[in-house]
Amino acid sequence: MSTYEELQDQTCADGIDVMDYKFNSPNIKGLYCNSTVTINKSI
């Protein structure tokens, strides 16, 4: 299991959803709102 997968498991256990998303701007690395983390697919 990769470090990224381990982090996803931990956040899920803490009640936080993690999503990969293709943002239109390369400047956005990720966002957090209402117990959801969205990470830019390009990083």
GIPELIN-V605626 format. One line per field, one symbol per residue. burial: + if it has 16 or more other ideal C-beta (glycine too) atoms within 10 Angstrom, else -. Layout:
burial = ???
//
This chain:
burial = -------+---------+----+--------------+++---
//
